[in-house]
Amino acid sequence: MADGITELTDSTFDEEVNGAEALVLVDFWAEWCGPCKLIAPVLSELANEHPDTLRVVKVNVDDSPDVARRFEIMSIPTLMLFKDGVAKKRLIGAKGKQQLLQELQEFL
């Protein structure tokens, strides 16, 4: 996927998230989700501005329902921040860049 954001699937999620040295911000999204499309450029900016400390990845909930079910994703967009394979933060809904940075500040 463009802009430094990788698309993960049910089969690649665990290896990519659990094995990451950096923090991993997972964007659970769907093609039909308008707010998901709104935050896509914000997530690209975050990925480009924090390449050494934050890895941004996406999981399409329609294509990867097992991962979405495991993390009980009921609304999208949902962002989850993982550190060492453990979920540290969950954010639901589209947020602006400054609001996201404020929410993630303690981890960056």
Steps between C-alpha positions, in 0.01 A plus 500: 500500500620853430620760747697265724188317618483122468177307456482203739275195478381225732808298401761777535370696800665311787844478344505866396359645823660269757838508329521876456772693680312829468156587629232379259187704434236277339222666302195272477307628197276409204467625142143619557587702814504876434672599828767235431585678176515834682769386742713320240708811415549574871631149559736534202637821651556331836676208332729736308572727797584219747668232285733378776252486787160428345393249237153560357314203352145440376263208536195487274228357726311352203807319365639398842201426724692272739731777622208742525304246704795421728534866598122549516493773237140622495546849351735628235731667474655352813868564567693275736852568619718196573831489685688170509191327363274628781211738436566821694235737367175491301356802320161487330388737227671742264736739674710789378878493505539715812246294693673177397840635599361605837352152555825327400744746658578289807620217274697692235 
